[in-house]
Amino acid sequence: MIALSLAEIATAVGGQTYDIPDPSVRVTGPVVIDSRKVTDGSLFAAFVGERVDGHDYAAAVVDAGAVAVLASRPVGVPAIIVDDVQAALGALARTVVERLGATLVALTGSAGKTSTKDLIAQVLRSKAPTVFTPGSFNNEIGLPLTALSATDETRYLVLEMGARGKGHIRYLTGLTPPRIGVVLNVGTAHIGEFGGREQIAEAKGELVESLPADGTAILNADDPLVRAMASRTKARVLLFGEGADAEVRAENVRLTENGQPSFSLRTPSGCSDVTLRLYGEHHVSNALAAAAVAHDLGMSVEEIALALSEAGTLSRWRMEVTERPDGVTVVNDAYNANPESMRAALRALAAMGRGRRTWAVLGQMAELGDEALAEHDAVGRLAVRLNVSKLVAVGGREASWLQLGAYNEGSWGEESVHVSDAQAAVDLLRSELRPGDVVLVKASRSVGLESVAQALLAVDGDNVGEVAAR
């Protein structure tokens, strides 16, 4: 974080100082919520969770080097006391970004947020110091912590914004007001909570409504619900997509023999070729969003194309591709799943598996509400249409719907199987995998299917192979 005195922090968060002999002492280290991550000069924010109360660690974090604790009650060590620690963390983030002077880029969408955020960050940091959301740290706590990790040298701040309801993104943009806002797509992720795609679009569009008149709204021209958001912003609109009217677009899209997208990137400043190190055609749209941000910030098309072609996977369990010594390829995409990302992963598997046996190890897609049966059935059917060699549906009711969809699609469905849990899937795969097979593992985070991928890559407890961000 940029260095601030305890007195300045207390003013920013509307708090009172307790047991602080010298309010001019500065916080020079990170703001953390995990006592194990405290370093010299830190500020520790004490949250009360279901099982752990951060206030109980106050003395320990000060002993470990923390300057003070941001708390909701006195803790016997230097502290800034506030009514609401989460609200105070957000207020501190707002103060820091206002002092920072960096360009804030925020993005949202139903699918692909984290992959796109990673691409934007890698492209921009080729130009100047860039801080970005780690993993999917995109909520009311994670976003302020990301903003607070910026330093005086930070020029670009790239923030992923998630939403589980109307008003969430409006709240986040109030903490960290962006100049550039990117909306990727409107799908069915969390549709059970929102109630429908139109409601999802209403919530996602809060991002472009927050932009200033001198900002830029970067919208997916290929998604009608996103494109319609142009009427909801006073900022300049920049369209990306594959259509001829998109200002930043992909032409001559194709896949390499490994399933990696290659295309000609066209921007208002020219055209240059890109071959991504990521897997699956769905990453073309993600790359175009990143290119649009970079174009808006003044990078040439040649600089953008080079940075995109060099970018890899930064976040775990998102199309991580690892080849075992026996030639089996494991694709760990188990961080999360929704119908859009599931379809994209299956298409990537089909592209990667040309001439090879392919396995789709799939589990529940959560939070689909009344759409759950139809969406799981559709994914099972798509696996058949893509000629995936075998579907392994893992789990309970939703997994049975995946298997049923495959079976009902045609005779190939007899090659599908429903197993009860991750261990059963591992046992099946270990007995039937052959050298050269490609295995995709994907489900919602709550299912924990990453354990299947990890087990397939483990030999005597050691991980073999390297994640191939080729």
Phi and psi in degrees as a GROMACS rama.xvg file:
@    title "Ramachandran Plot"
@    xaxis  label "Phi"
@    yaxis  label "Psi"
@TYPE xy
-62.4069  142.528  ILE-2
-66.7399  127.948  ALA-3
-135.901  144.864  LEU-4
-76.8156  160.348  SER-5
-61.7643  -33.6571  LEU-6
-65.1085  -42.0181  ALA-7
-64.9779  -40.0365  GLU-8
-65.7618  -43.0574  ILE-9
-59.2974  -41.1481  ALA-10
-65.1595  -42.8935  THR-11
-63.2141  -35.7473  ALA-12
-100.848  -0.349209  VAL-13
66.6365  37.4925  GLY-14
-109.091  173.891  GLY-15
-113.176  139.085  GLN-16
-84.403  138.538  THR-17
-132.066  135.009  TYR-18
56.2389  34.8184  ASP-19
-112.507  104.064  ILE-20
-63.5377  -36.2231  PRO-21
-133.687  97.3909  ASP-22
-64.9593  -11.0223  PRO-23
-81.6473  -8.72404  SER-24
-59.6715  137.904  VAL-25
-104.884  146.832  ARG-26
-84.4648  117.92  VAL-27
-115.273  -8.23434  THR-28
-105.008  -166.403  GLY-29
-78.4591  159.483  PRO-30
-91.1391  126.072  VAL-31
-131.482  155.549  VAL-32
-116.291  -3.65618  ILE-33
-109.535  117.855  ASP-34
-59.7902  -23.9353  SER-35
-74.3186  -13.0311  ARG-36
-103.122  8.67949  LYS-37
-68.392  135.478  VAL-38
-130.675  174.713  THR-39
-57.0533  131.584  ASP-40
87.1516  4.6597  GLY-41
-73.4038  161.284  SER-42
-115.025  125.008  LEU-43
-101.12  121.939  PHE-44
-94.2584  118.619  ALA-45
-92.5253  106.146  ALA-46
-99.1128  148.593  PHE-47
-101.065  112.21  VAL-48
-100.944  -173.932  GLY-49
-67.4429  -33.7239  GLU-50
-118.923  -20.3373  ARG-51
-130.084  137.053  VAL-52
-110.486  114.081  ASP-53
-59.0758  -25.7015  GLY-54
-61.3333  -26.7917  HIS-55
-68.2111  -15.169  ASP-56
-103.067  8.64915  TYR-57
-56.9016  -50.791  ALA-58
-62.9697  -40.04  ALA-59
-65.2217  -39.6218  ALA-60
-71.7006  -34.2362  VAL-61
-67.066  -40.5145  VAL-62
-60.9861  -30.7245  ASP-63
-83.4667  -3.37828  ALA-64
122.032  -5.14516  GLY-65
-64.4058  140.479  ALA-66
-74.4096  -37.8142  VAL-67
-164.659  173.964  ALA-68
-118.274  135.328  VAL-69
-92.3217  112.88  LEU-70
-139.387  167.075  ALA-71
-102.623  2.73678  SER-72
-158.145  155.559  ARG-73
-57.6439  142.236  PRO-74
-128.321  8.161  VAL-75
83.874  1.57888  GLY-76
-134.792  170.031  VAL-77
-51.4613  126.823  PRO-78
-150.764  152.334  ALA-79
-110.662  117.47  ILE-80
-97.8541  129.332  ILE-81
-132.619  164.261  VAL-82
-73.233  -35.4606  ASP-83
-139.792  110.838  ASP-84
-65.0164  -39.7642  VAL-85
-63.1877  -45.3519  GLN-86
-63.036  -38.1311  ALA-87
-65.7253  -39.6953  ALA-88
-61.0744  -42.0701  LEU-89
-64.8428  -40.4447  GLY-90
-64.773  -37.5869  ALA-91
-66.724  -39.3093  LEU-92
-61.556  -42.2611  ALA-93
-61.1578  -42.1102  ARG-94
-62.2483  -43.8519  THR-95
-64.8564  -45.5943  VAL-96
-68.705  -30.0238  VAL-97
-67.3935  -37.6177  GLU-98
-76.6115  -26.9722  ARG-99
-66.9182  -45.3983  LEU-100
78.8184  9.39433  GLY-101
-78.6754  160.59  ALA-102
-83.0215  123.992  THR-103
-96.3779  126.755  LEU-104
-114.956  122.918  VAL-105
-118.716  144.059  ALA-106
-139.305  151.199  LEU-107
-147.148  171.311  THR-108
160.466  166.3  GLY-109
-79.4509  -26.6505  SER-110
-146.957  147.268  ALA-111
85.6017  6.97677  GLY-112
-59.7052  -49.5117  LYS-113
-68.7776  -42.3408  THR-114
-62.3194  -41.4592  SER-115
-68.8878  -41.4583  THR-116
-57.8063  -42.114  LYS-117
-64.1519  -39.0297  ASP-118
-66.631  -46.1983  LEU-119
-57.3811  -46.6117  ILE-120
-61.3002  -42.3075  ALA-121
-68.7185  -36.5183  GLN-122
-67.553  -46.016  VAL-123
-70.3095  -34.7823  LEU-124
-73.1818  -10.7641  ARG-125
-72.6657  -14.1156  SER-126
-105.938  -39.6393  LYS-127
-161.455  162.356  ALA-128
-55.1151  129.154  PRO-129
-133.506  133.677  THR-130
-112.902  139.732  VAL-131
-145.399  161.201  PHE-132
-59.4354  125.289  THR-133
-77.8278  132.71  PRO-134
55.9197  -131.28  GLY-135
-111.596  44.4602  SER-136
-78.6642  66.6453  PHE-137
-118.87  20.1633  ASN-138
-109.594  -163.32  ASN-139
-65.2825  -18.9168  GLU-140
-102.58  -45.7982  ILE-141
-63.5067  -40.1696  GLY-142
-64.8222  -47.0302  LEU-143
-60.7735  -38.2377  PRO-144
-63.0441  -38.5963  LEU-145
-63.4154  -47.3654  THR-146
-60.4262  -37.2194  ALA-147
-72.9407  -13.096  LEU-148
-82.9043  -5.02721  SER-149
-69.3198  150.658  ALA-150
-119.555  179.163  THR-151
-60.9064  -23.8902  ASP-152
-84.3302  -13.5201  GLU-153
-65.699  127.552  THR-154
-104.85  -33.5605  ARG-155
-125.68  138.405  TYR-156
-124.005  114.75  LEU-157
-107.975  117.126  VAL-158
-123.381  123.622  LEU-159
-85.5694  134.746  GLU-160
-122.697  119.603  MET-161
-100.516  163.654  GLY-162
-149.722  138.506  ALA-163
-118.073  10.5217  ARG-164
-179.974  169.767  GLY-165
-65.2391  137.579  LYS-166
95.935  -16.8032  GLY-167
-64.978  -48.4429  HIS-168
-69.1926  -35.4127  ILE-169
-58.7753  -40.8645  ARG-170
-63.9728  -44.6814  TYR-171
-65.8952  -39.8871  LEU-172
-68.7903  -23.7388  THR-173
-69.6897  -29.6224  GLY-174
-77.6466  -41.5255  LEU-175
-134.049  83.8576  THR-176
-65.5339  117.407  PRO-177
-82.9255  155.401  PRO-178
-97.2845  -29.7432  ARG-179
-119.022  129.335  ILE-180
-122.825  130.468  GLY-181
-117.275  127.378  VAL-182
-116.773  119.945  VAL-183
-84.3944  -47.9466  LEU-184
-170.561  165.021  ASN-185
-124.639  110.658  VAL-186
-120.233  -144.031  GLY-187
-114.878  7.27015  THR-188
-59.3246  130.06  ALA-189
64.6322  22.0481  HIS-190
-62.7834  -26.2296  ILE-191
-64.5971  -27.804  GLY-192
-87.8584  -35.8919  GLU-193
-80.4164  -39.3974  PHE-194
105.649  -14.3235  GLY-195
168.531  166.029  GLY-196
-67.4395  -34.2192  ARG-197
-64.276  -37.5257  GLU-198
-68.6156  -36.8434  GLN-199
-62.7368  -44.3628  ILE-200
-60.8862  -39.8533  ALA-201
-59.8743  -42.3313  GLU-202
-71.9846  -43.6367  ALA-203
-64.5042  -34.1825  LYS-204
-68.0281  -11.143  GLY-205
-59.4368  -25.8425  GLU-206
-64.1384  -48.7649  LEU-207
-72.0118  -27.1648  VAL-208
-66.1404  -24.1526  GLU-209
-82.8486  -11.4244  SER-210
-74.4516  145.082  LEU-211
-76.2128  167.078  PRO-212
-62.5227  -28.066  ALA-213
-93.9396  12.9805  ASP-214
-92.6894  -174.582  GLY-215
-134.693  128.54  THR-216
-98.0983  118.171  ALA-217
-104.036  112.835  ILE-218
-122.271  145.179  LEU-219
-77.2095  109.682  ASN-220
-69.0078  -18.5964  ALA-221
-85.9973  -6.29469  ASP-222
-112.447  109.2  ASP-223
-56.4869  -37.41  PRO-224
-69.7282  -31.9992  LEU-225
-75.8866  -45.165  VAL-226
-57.177  -37.2352  ARG-227
-65.5785  -16.0295  ALA-228
-69.1575  -10.7728  MET-229
-56.8092  -29.9702  ALA-230
-78.8122  -6.1783  SER-231
-103.566  8.74499  ARG-232
-131.572  148.952  THR-233
-94.3108  -2.45518  LYS-234
-80.0291  165.841  ALA-235
-66.4354  143.198  ARG-236
-106.733  130.65  VAL-237
-123.968  121.026  LEU-238
-96.7788  139.246  LEU-239
-124.581  155.047  PHE-240
158.637  -164.91  GLY-241
-106.742  -5.64616  GLU-242
-75.6295  158.251  GLY-243
-66.1264  -22.8728  ALA-244
-91.2484  -0.0119439  ASP-245
-76.9088  130.379  ALA-246
-70.1586  -31.6685  GLU-247
-116.279  112.965  VAL-248
-141.665  164.639  ARG-249
-107.359  134.798  ALA-250
-123.592  150.924  GLU-251
54.6533  51.2827  ASN-252
-72.2333  134.494  VAL-253
-152.011  167.737  ARG-254
-114.773  140.294  LEU-255
-71.283  173.033  THR-256
-64.1826  -18.0059  GLU-257
-91.3214  -0.850425  ASN-258
86.7939  19.2836  GLY-259
-98.2027  134.305  GLN-260
-71.8069  141.982  PRO-261
-134.452  139.59  SER-262
-163.366  168.298  PHE-263
-96.6548  121.41  SER-264
-89.8175  121.949  LEU-265
-116.067  126.754  ARG-266
-126.504  172.315  THR-267
-59.2508  -14.8546  PRO-268
-99.3364  1.68339  SER-269
141.039  -162.55  GLY-270
-137.318  142.295  CYS-271
-155.463  150.849  SER-272
-84.8209  145.193  ASP-273
-131.89  135.105  VAL-274
-127.796  115.088  THR-275
-79.0661  152.281  LEU-276
-89.0643  -1.28452  ARG-277
-89.2786  168.669  LEU-278
-116.025  131.208  TYR-279
108.687  138.153  GLY-280
-65.8248  -22.5823  GLU-281
-62.5593  -20.3094  HIS-282
-74.047  -12.0548  HIS-283
-61.3984  -47.1598  VAL-284
-62.1339  -41.2724  SER-285
-60.6288  -42.8596  ASN-286
-65.6717  -37.1657  ALA-287
-64.8398  -38.7088  LEU-288
-61.5974  -43.626  ALA-289
-63.6042  -40.8383  ALA-290
-63.8878  -38.3601  ALA-291
-63.7203  -40.9527  ALA-292
-61.0248  -48.3894  VAL-293
-63.7018  -39.7278  ALA-294
-61.4358  -43.7483  HIS-295
-62.5354  -28.0004  ASP-296
-93.1981  9.30887  LEU-297
97.0733  7.93801  GLY-298
-79.4074  145.794  MET-299
-76.1171  160.667  SER-300
-63.79  -32.7069  VAL-301
-67.8625  -41.1011  GLU-302
-64.2559  -41.5205  GLU-303
-65.7509  -46.6584  ILE-304
-61.4207  -40.969  ALA-305
-64.9431  -45.6652  LEU-306
-64.4398  -40.1306  ALA-307
-64.3938  -40.0683  LEU-308
-69.8093  -20.9297  SER-309
-95.9536  -11.3668  GLU-310
-72.8818  143.567  ALA-311
-122.504  -165.042  GLY-312
-89.341  124.399  THR-313
-102.164  -26.3407  LEU-314
-104.594  140.886  SER-315
-69.6969  150.327  ARG-316
62.2384  31.0407  TRP-317
-123.827  96.612  ARG-318
50.5561  42.0451  MET-319
-72.3371  121.388  GLU-320
-109.587  120.252  VAL-321
-130.057  131.484  THR-322
-104.123  123.987  GLU-323
-74.8437  160.059  ARG-324
-56.8485  -26.021  PRO-325
-86.3732  3.78196  ASP-326
93.2004  -3.53697  GLY-327
-73.4181  131.262  VAL-328
-104.246  126.183  THR-329
-109.984  124.977  VAL-330
-108.5  105.594  VAL-331
-94.134  101.836  ASN-332
-121.354  39.6318  ASP-333
-91.6048  10.0168  ALA-334
-66.2283  -41.0734  TYR-335
-164.472  171.424  ASN-336
-157.329  142.328  ALA-337
-144.316  171.255  ASN-338
-55.9871  -39.5639  PRO-339
-66.6791  -47.8646  GLU-340
-70.403  -30.1091  SER-341
-66.0577  -44.1314  MET-342
-63.5673  -41.9334  ARG-343
-62.518  -42.5255  ALA-344
-65.3092  -39.8166  ALA-345
-63.9064  -40.634  LEU-346
-65.9165  -37.1234  ARG-347
-65.0571  -40.9099  ALA-348
-60.1074  -44.4842  LEU-349
-61.6371  -39.7132  ALA-350
-68.4728  -40.1089  ALA-351
-71.1159  -25.1508  MET-352
-96.6008  18.5357  GLY-353
-56.6173  118.435  ARG-354
80.3085  4.61909  GLY-355
-126.812  157.79  ARG-356
-73.5201  136.95  ARG-357
-120.452  141.328  THR-358
-124.202  131.092  TRP-359
-111.847  107.786  ALA-360
-99.6947  103.582  VAL-361
-123.623  147.756  LEU-362
-130.072  -167.981  GLY-363
-58.3582  141.46  GLN-364
-101.604  114.601  MET-365
-84.3398  164.746  ALA-366
62.6345  37.6878  GLU-367
-100.05  -4.81516  LEU-368
57.1059  -134.687  GLY-369
-67.341  -13.7035  ASP-370
-87.4434  -2.79414  GLU-371
-59.6483  -48.8814  ALA-372
-60.4738  -50.6919  LEU-373
-62.2857  -40.0079  ALA-374
-72.2027  -39.8277  GLU-375
-67.7476  -41.2181  HIS-376
-58.0241  -43.5086  ASP-377
-64.8476  -37.7385  ALA-378
-66.1519  -42.5046  VAL-379
-60.1909  -41.2343  GLY-380
-65.3956  -39.7287  ARG-381
-62.8914  -38.5208  LEU-382
-57.2387  -38.4582  ALA-383
-66.7104  -46.9098  VAL-384
-64.1488  -27.7026  ARG-385
-87.4955  2.23079  LEU-386
61.4434  32.151  ASN-387
-61.829  135.726  VAL-388
-65.9228  -41.2519  SER-389
-151.803  133.895  LYS-390
-101.163  128.516  LEU-391
-114.126  105.436  VAL-392
-91.1551  123.683  ALA-393
-113.908  124.914  VAL-394
124.717  -152.447  GLY-395
-96.9986  -126.325  GLY-396
-58.7184  -47.609  ARG-397
-63.1041  -37.1668  GLU-398
-64.9116  -36.3778  ALA-399
-64.7157  -32.2804  SER-400
-68.1691  -38.1309  TRP-401
-58.4983  -49.2011  LEU-402
-65.0178  -39.8916  GLN-403
-64.7336  -40.261  LEU-404
-60.0081  -42.6095  GLY-405
-64.1008  -44.5419  ALA-406
-63.1528  -40.6706  TYR-407
-75.527  -17.4317  ASN-408
-72.6997  -28.3924  GLU-409
167.593  -175.289  GLY-410
-62.7859  -27.7313  SER-411
-57.9381  -27.9678  TRP-412
-55.9141  -19.2799  GLY-413
-65.937  -17.2223  GLU-414
-84.4923  -1.60893  GLU-415
-89.686  154.512  SER-416
-144.7  144.909  VAL-417
-110.732  121.758  HIS-418
-118.712  158.589  VAL-419
-76.6747  -35.3923  SER-420
-155.466  179.704  ASP-421
-61.8819  -40.4606  ALA-422
-63.6394  -39.2663  GLN-423
-63.0761  -38.1006  ALA-424
-64.6111  -42.3485  ALA-425
-61.9199  -45.2747  VAL-426
-60.2558  -43.2844  ASP-427
-62.158  -48.372  LEU-428
-64.8291  -42.1832  LEU-429
-61.2295  -30.9116  ARG-430
-84.0179  -22.5102  SER-431
-117.362  -14.2579  GLU-432
-65.2629  143.833  LEU-433
-123.497  154.352  ARG-434
-52.5833  134.428  PRO-435
96.5953  -11.7647  GLY-436
-68.0219  152.716  ASP-437
-118.066  128.35  VAL-438
-120.46  121.09  VAL-439
-99.3869  132.822  LEU-440
-121.26  121.873  VAL-441
-156.14  137.501  LYS-442
-170.654  173.354  ALA-443
-64.0939  154.299  SER-444
-56.8197  -35.5317  ARG-445
-64.229  -19.7234  SER-446
-76.8269  -30.3794  VAL-447
72.2519  32.8739  GLY-448
-72.2055  -7.30555  LEU-449
-57.396  -24.4639  GLU-450
-63.3752  -28.9648  SER-451
-66.9453  -48.3285  VAL-452
-60.9655  -43.3719  ALA-453
-63.5584  -39.9734  GLN-454
-65.5251  -38.1692  ALA-455
-67.5888  -24.1801  LEU-456
-97.1772  -0.53491  LEU-457
-95.1119  134.32  ALA-458
-131.54  112.412  VAL-459
54.9579  37.0866  ASP-460
83.4043  -5.80848  GLY-461
-103.75  141.682  ASP-462
-77.3985  131.697  ASN-463
-108.549  150.042  VAL-464
82.3796  169.647  GLY-465
-120.943  143.225  GLU-466
-58.3205  124.531  VAL-467
-92.2189  85.8515  ALA-468
-86.0141  59.6851  ALA-469
